[in-house]
Amino acid sequence: MIRSPRRSWSFALTIVLGAGLALAGPTALAQSPAPSEPACTPLPPLAVASPAPAELGEVTVFAAASLRDSFTIMGQAWAARNPGSSLTFSFDSSSALRAQIEEAAPADVFASADLRNPQTLVDTCLAPAPITVFASNQAIIVTPADNPAGIDSWDDLAAPGVRVVAAGEEVPIQRYAEQILTNLAALPDAPEGFLEAVHANYVSREDNVAAVLAKIELGEGDAGIVYVTDAAGSDGVATVDIPAEGNVLASYGAVSVGMTDSPDGAAAFLAYLTGPEAQAILAQHGFLPPSP
């Protein structure tokens, strides 16, 4: 089932489902803080058991908004593979989901659009290491389908009057976007004051990448930076490529949640994420393989 996230964790929509290193070109964005002396007792790794599929029961997965389409299909495949078990999803920005887990929201697995947020849970002893890196993604500029502002190149983001839709500062897509903009500002042909001009063009701060995309689809902004996978799944936007020398590679990582009521289910889903079926589903939705 899919749960629409709210801080109260009362879910308005329930759907029962039958179930970083760079590539050649893009610059990898450092995502995990340097380890420090632990202030708590680290959780031991999950003990992987081999229960019957039906014994896995319901597994609750908190997942980044950009994973909605692929994970929904994955939930159906999971149920077919594991009769008697199902996946329940809650989608939002990775930073919002991490905060909910920190406040004891019931979750078994956290699948994030970065490595920083799951590492934070590991560092605060709310999740056991290691992080399972299961996919990569890249970013792209989107405009409304009719592109009223005439955005043809990345440097148009700095043009006077262009309405740029951004995400919240802690949302992974925005941290990737800020690194991209910094990289672009350092290019030899970058307009003077490019970074500051783009920041001045921000007209809103959205909760997650899906909300950024929706604003652009509705014409409530002239441009935004989203994941390639989000843009590919939309008929309401046009795209402008980001130069390889300015782009970044987003690594997606997942951990089990320390307070899980379903450790066997959590371990099984983490293993499933890197298996051939899940990887094929992710690839079909435009995700890249996990970085080695």
N, C-alpha and C positions, 0 to 999 in steps of 0.2 A: 504494500500500500504506500501511497505518497502522502506525506504530511506537509501542509503549508506551514512554515516555521513562524511561530510567534513566541515572544519571550515567556509567556505563560505556559507554553508548550501544550495548549489546547489546540488541536489541529482541526481547521475548518474544512479541509478537503481530504477525504480518505479514499484511496483507490486500492482495492485489493488486487494485487498482482499474483498471477499464478506462479508464483514463485516464492647542481645542474652543470651538466657539461654542454658546450655549444655543439651544434651541427656545423657543417662547413658553411660559414657565413655568419649566422647570428651570434651575438655575444651572450654568454650565459650570465644570468643574474645570480649573484650570491644570495642564498635564501635562508641559510641556517646560521644563527649566531654561534660564535665560538663557545665551546663548552666551558663551563665554570664549575667551581666546587659545588657539589649538590647540597642544597639546603634541606633535603628530605631523603627518605630512603627509596632508591629507585625500585620500580616494580620489576619482578622477574619476568622473563619472556613467557609467552603463553606456552603451556604444555599442550602440544598438539595431539589430540586423541583421534580415534577413527570410529565415531559413532555411526549408526545407521542413519541414512538421510533424514528419515522422519523425526529422528531424535534431535536434529538441529533446531527444530521449531522456528519461531519468528526471530529474525535477526534485524535489528534496527540500525540503519546506516544513516549517519549525518553526512551529507555530500555537498560539495561545491555546486553552485547554481549552474555552472557550465557543464556539469555531468548529467543534468536532468534527462535528456533524450537517450543517451547511451545507457545510463543506469536503469531507466524504465524498461528498455528492451532486455537488459541483463536480468532484471527481476523476473521476467517471464521465462527466460532461459533457465534461471536458477530453479524455479519451481518445477519445470519439466525434468530437470536433472535430479532434483531432491524432493520427491513426492512427500507431502506432509510438512514441508518447510516453506517459508516465504520470507521475502525481504520487505521491510517497511522503510521508506525513505523520507527524509526531511532535507529539503534543499534551501540553501541560502548562501551568503558569502562565507568563505572559510573562516574569516575573523569572527563573524557573528556566531557561527556554530561552535567555534572553540570557546567563546565566552559562555555560551549556554552549557557546554560540558563542564566548564569550570564552576558553574553554578548548580551542578548536579543534575542536569537534564538527562533523562534516560536514553542512553545510546550504547550500542555494542561496538560500532566501528565508526571512525572519523576518516573520511576521504576528502582531502584538501587539494586546492589548486596550487599549492606551493609546498615547500618543506618546512617553512618557518613555523607555521601554526601547529602541525603535529609535533615538531621538535619542542615547542613550548610546553605541550602537554607532557612529553617525556621528561623535560627538565624539571617540571613541577610535580613529577611522580604521579601524574594522573593517567599516564599511558605507559606501557612497557616498550622498550626498544626491541628490535630495530624498526625503523620506518620502512614500509613496503613501497618502493617507488614503482608505479604501475603505468605511467603514461607521460607524454610530453605534449606541449602545445606551443603555438606561436601567436603573435598579435597582429592585428591588421586595423587600418583606419576604415570606419564605415560612415556613410552619409545617407540621407534619405534617398530612395530610389531615383527621384527626379533631380537630386543634387542641386537645390536652388542656389546654394552659395558658390557653386562652381569649384568645388574642391577637387583639384586634379593632381596635387602633389602634397607631400608631407609638410612642405614649408607654408602651404596655404593655411595651416592651422593657426598661424600667427597673424594672418591678415586682419586688419581692423574690422570689427563688427561680426566676425565669425563666432557663432555660438557653439562652444565645445562642451559636451556633456562628459563629466568625469564621475568616478566612483569615490567613495570615502577613502581617506588616506590609508587606512589599515586593510582595505580590501585588496586581495592579491593582484587583481587586474590593474589597480591603480598604482601599486608599487612597481609592477612591470612597466606600466605606461610612463611613470616618472623616469625610470632608467632609460627607456627608449628615447624620451624627449631630451634627456641629458646627453645621450649618445649622439642624437641628431644635431644638437646644438654645437657639438664639438667637430662636426664635419666641416671641411674647408669651404663648402658653398652654403653654409647655414647663414640665414639673415642675421644681422647684428641684433642682439637682444631677443633672439628667437624664444628662448625658454620663458623669459619674463612675459613676452607678448602672449604666448599660449596660455600661461596661467591667468593673465588678465582676461582672457576670453572664456574662462570657465563660467558657465551659467547655472550649473547645478551639481550636486554631489549625491550620487545614487547609492543605494544599499548594496547592490551587487551588479555583476556584469549583465545579467538578464535585464535589469532595470535600465542600464545604460542603453542596451540594444533597443528596448521598447521605446525609449524617448526618441531615439533617432528614427525608428520606424514610423512614429506618430508625427514626425516633423517638428518636434519640440526642441530640436537642436540641429546644428548643421553638420556636426562631425563628432565622433567619439572613437576611442580605441577599445576594441574587444578582442576576444580570442578568435582565431581563424575558424574554429569549430562552430562558434555562435553565429558568425556571419554566414557560414555555409548553410546553416539551417534556416535562414530567413529569406523570404521573398520580398521583404520590404526595404532592403538596403542595397546600395552600391558599395563597392570597395575600392580602396586606394592602397596599394602595396607600401610597406615600410622597407626601405633599403636594407639589404642583408647586414651591412655594417652598422646599422642602428638598431636592429631588432634584437630580441632576447628569446631565450628558450625557457618556457615555464615547465618545471617538473612537478608532477602530481604525486603526492605521497599519502599513504593511509596507515593508521594504527588502530589497534584494538583499544577500547576504553577501559581503564582500570576497574571501573565499577560495573562492568558488563554482567548481566544475568545469564549470558549465553556465551561463555568462553569458547566452547567447541564451535558454535556457529560463527563467532568472530574469526577464529583461526581458519575455519574452512573458507570463509568469504575472502580473507586476505590471500589465501593460497589461490583461490579461484580467479582473483583479479589479474594475476600474472600468468594464468593458464591460457591455452589456445583459444577457447571459446570467448572469454572476456576480451582478450586482446583483439580478436577478429571484430567483435562488436565495436570496440573503441576505434579501430581503424576505419570501419564503415562510417563512423561519424566524424572522421577527419583528424583524430588524434594520432600523434606520432608515437613510436615505441618509447619505452622508458630509456633514459640516458644510461649508458653502461657505467 
